[in-house]
Amino acid sequence: MELKNKVIWITGASSGIGEALALLYAKNGAKIILSSRNVKELERVKKQCEIEEKNILILPLDLSQHNDMEEKAKIVLEKFSRIDILINNGGISQRSLVTETDLKMDKKIMDINFFGAVALTKSVLPQMIKQKSGNIIVMSSLTGKIGVPMRSAYAASKHALHGFFDTLRAEIWKENITVLLVCPGYVKTNISVNALNANGLPHNKQDASFNNAKTTEYVANKIVKAVKKNKKELLIGGKEIMGAHIKRFFPNLFFKIIQNHKEKIGK
Ligand SMILES: NC(=O)c1ccc[n+]([C@@H]2O[C@H](COP(=O)([O-])OP(=O)(O)OC[C@H]3O[C@@H](n4cnc5c(N)ncnc54)[C@H](OP(=O)(O)O)[C@@H]3O)[C@@H](O)[C@H]2O)c1
């Protein structure tokens, strides 16, 4: 797939995997829309992209504000007239037990990680259908395949993405629109630092399990290649990825392994 002049909208573009994707697509000549809440960080990423002002747009948004999404899509179309790739990457993790987590927190995480992606995608689909083309990338997680202690709402939000976007793919292929679900294991970003604890405050710790994590550049490269090959699902990471396979083929062994996982993350 030729990336030059493709219009690519990335959420969670202010850091981590979203930032690496923005830099990689910019290097390949794409036009980029950078979205997240932190405008200062988006400005920093924009500068690093080093592309002409007319080919890049900072569009701040909060994924929990679902009613804003149609207006945001309008702004993108006013500037670029089309959207070739939507990357639903923005998200937030969790470090708290089910028993200590208020329902408000569960809803907050679902609102950002699941309904945020759903609302944004719905605002972009009419244009992709009109164009008769488009690629939708959805950042799930290994936790979209398995349940891990301390991440109940996070895992639920990522599992939910699979149900929704697998269904969308089955409905929308006739319009020449593809859907890729990406399931990374550990990636070196601030995801654990920004994760919410039981009180809704940042966990503020880089978990030891991230010591051997993949780099964001590695992950971004894999994603770009997977879209080109029209892959439907992509598992990326180190040996932790085996968790998805063990659960599928040896579920009882998996449940034995995972019940001790909480010690590893230091709680
Ligand atoms: N790192 C990993 O090991 C890993 C593994 C599996 C899956 N993932 C997934 O990868 C995606 C990117 O995470 P990352 O690892 O790159 O972590 P990160 O560096 O913490 O990035 C998260 C991004 O999401 C944005 N975001 C958070 N809440 C938002 C909201 N309410 N509205 C709009 N944007 C919001 C943040 O920007 P602002 O703060 O500026 O809003 C930031 O750009 C997430 O969906 C995460 O679940 C990560």
The ligand as an SDF file (V2000), in Angstrom:
LIG
                    3D

 48 52  0  0  0  0  0  0  0  0999 V2000
    2.3720   -0.2970   26.4390 N   0  0  0  0  0  0  0  0  0  0  0  0
    1.8740   -1.5100   26.4770 C   0  0  0  0  0  0  0  0  0  0  0  0
    2.4940   -2.4400   27.0240 O   0  0  0  0  0  0  0  0  0  0  0  0
    0.5400   -1.8170   25.8180 C   0  0  0  0  0  0  0  0  0  0  0  0
    0.1870   -3.1460   25.6930 C   0  0  0  0  0  0  0  0  0  0  0  0
   -1.0410   -3.4590   25.0980 C   0  0  0  0  0  0  0  0  0  0  0  0
   -1.8570   -2.4650   24.6310 C   0  0  0  0  0  0  0  0  0  0  0  0
   -1.4870   -1.1710   24.7610 N   0  0  0  0  0  0  0  0  0  0  0  0
   -2.4120   -0.1420   24.2640 C   0  0  0  0  0  0  0  0  0  0  0  0
   -1.7240    0.7560   23.4330 O   0  0  0  0  0  0  0  0  0  0  0  0
   -2.4170    2.0030   23.4110 C   0  0  0  0  0  0  0  0  0  0  0  0
   -1.4280    3.1420   23.5890 C   0  0  0  0  0  0  0  0  0  0  0  0
   -0.8520    3.0610   24.8660 O   0  0  0  0  0  0  0  0  0  0  0  0
    0.6990    3.3120   25.1530 P   0  0  0  0  0  0  0  0  0  0  0  0
    1.2710    2.0420   25.6010 O   0  0  0  0  0  0  0  0  0  0  0  0
    1.3050    4.0460   24.0310 O   0  0  0  0  0  0  0  0  0  0  0  0
    0.5780    4.2020   26.4820 O   0  0  0  0  0  0  0  0  0  0  0  0
    0.6890    5.7790   26.7420 P   0  0  0  0  0  0  0  0  0  0  0  0
    2.0320    6.2460   26.3870 O   0  0  0  0  0  0  0  0  0  0  0  0
    0.1820    5.9860   28.1270 O   0  0  0  0  0  0  0  0  0  0  0  0
   -0.3240    6.3860   25.6940 O   0  0  0  0  0  0  0  0  0  0  0  0
   -1.7090    6.4470   25.9040 C   0  0  0  0  0  0  0  0  0  0  0  0
   -2.2760    7.5100   24.9800 C   0  0  0  0  0  0  0  0  0  0  0  0
   -3.7010    7.5560   25.1290 O   0  0  0  0  0  0  0  0  0  0  0  0
   -4.0920    8.9140   25.3030 C   0  0  0  0  0  0  0  0  0  0  0  0
   -5.2920    9.0020   26.1350 N   0  0  0  0  0  0  0  0  0  0  0  0
   -5.4700    8.5170   27.3950 C   0  0  0  0  0  0  0  0  0  0  0  0
   -6.6860    8.8470   27.8490 N   0  0  0  0  0  0  0  0  0  0  0  0
   -7.2960    9.5580   26.8580 C   0  0  0  0  0  0  0  0  0  0  0  0
   -8.5610   10.2000   26.7290 C   0  0  0  0  0  0  0  0  0  0  0  0
   -9.4660   10.1990   27.7210 N   0  0  0  0  0  0  0  0  0  0  0  0
   -8.8270   10.8320   25.5670 N   0  0  0  0  0  0  0  0  0  0  0  0
   -7.9360   10.8840   24.5720 C   0  0  0  0  0  0  0  0  0  0  0  0
   -6.7330   10.3080   24.6300 N   0  0  0  0  0  0  0  0  0  0  0  0
   -6.4090    9.6450   25.7640 C   0  0  0  0  0  0  0  0  0  0  0  0
   -2.8950    9.5990   25.9660 C   0  0  0  0  0  0  0  0  0  0  0  0
   -2.8490   10.9790   25.6380 O   0  0  0  0  0  0  0  0  0  0  0  0
   -3.3360   12.2070   26.5370 P   0  0  0  0  0  0  0  0  0  0  0  0
   -2.8910   11.9450   27.9290 O   0  0  0  0  0  0  0  0  0  0  0  0
   -2.6630   13.3670   25.8590 O   0  0  0  0  0  0  0  0  0  0  0  0
   -4.8160   12.2630   26.3790 O   0  0  0  0  0  0  0  0  0  0  0  0
   -1.7360    8.8920   25.2650 C   0  0  0  0  0  0  0  0  0  0  0  0
   -1.4240    9.5390   24.0550 O   0  0  0  0  0  0  0  0  0  0  0  0
   -3.4720    1.9140   24.5280 C   0  0  0  0  0  0  0  0  0  0  0  0
   -4.7380    1.6540   23.9620 O   0  0  0  0  0  0  0  0  0  0  0  0
   -3.0170    0.7220   25.3480 C   0  0  0  0  0  0  0  0  0  0  0  0
   -4.0840    0.0960   26.0060 O   0  0  0  0  0  0  0  0  0  0  0  0
   -0.2960   -0.8180   25.3450 C   0  0  0  0  0  0  0  0  0  0  0  0
  1  2  1  0
  2  3  2  0
  2  4  1  0
  4  5  1  0
  4 48  2  0
  5  6  2  0
  6  7  1  0
  7  8  2  0
  8  9  1  0
  8 48  1  0
  9 10  1  0
  9 46  1  0
 10 11  1  0
 11 12  1  0
 11 44  1  0
 12 13  1  0
 13 14  1  0
 14 15  2  0
 14 16  1  0
 14 17  1  0
 17 18  1  0
 18 19  2  0
 18 20  1  0
 18 21  1  0
 21 22  1  0
 22 23  1  0
 23 24  1  0
 23 42  1  0
 24 25  1  0
 25 26  1  0
 25 36  1  0
 26 27  1  0
 26 35  1  0
 27 28  2  0
 28 29  1  0
 29 30  1  0
 29 35  2  0
 30 31  1  0
 30 32  2  0
 32 33  1  0
 33 34  2  0
 34 35  1  0
 36 37  1  0
 36 42  1  0
 37 38  1  0
 38 39  2  0
 38 40  1  0
 38 41  1  0
 42 43  1  0
 44 45  1  0
 44 46  1  0
 46 47  1  0
M  CHG  2   8   1  16  -1
M  END
$$$$
